[in-house]
């Protein structure tokens, strides 16, 4: 029974790194938490997996950030796409079209990847609101993945009373 169930399990989401894919998998419908010290690249890691999901699936991809505003997040995505720092991307975008070839290449790449399949959310929805949004989206189209950057910043589900500890609050968010 267990071997048959394992054989019928759908593939998870790959990362852009073959070696990492051999060590782990990101399960469909599951939650994978990436934890590390401050400023070691968790968001950059997540952006790379996000872009990989866009390139390798036909479904919609949702990215929620509790830390980075949507326009800056797009600049960071562009930087990952074209191998530039965020500062260089912002300078290029503000250059009044002086570097048209690079801008056109970025625009083409964005249109190819993003199209109608990307939702970048940066407002402080509650966990309930985010789940409701994703469920509604899933009724309209396939949702390939939902990325949550900075889980601790996502407001917990609505309930009467307060959580006794911050740990209980974050656990409630993760369970939703």
Buried (B, 14 or more C-beta within 10 A) or exposed (E): EEEEEEEEEEEBBBBBEEEEBEEEBBEEEEEEEEEEEEEEEBBEBBBBBBBBBBEEBEBBBBBBBBEBEEEBBBBBBBBBBBEBEBEBBBEBBEEEEEBEEBBEEBEEBBEEBBEEBBBBBBEEBBBBBBBEBBEEBBEEEEBBBBBBBBBEBBBBBEEEEEBEEEEEBBEBBBEB
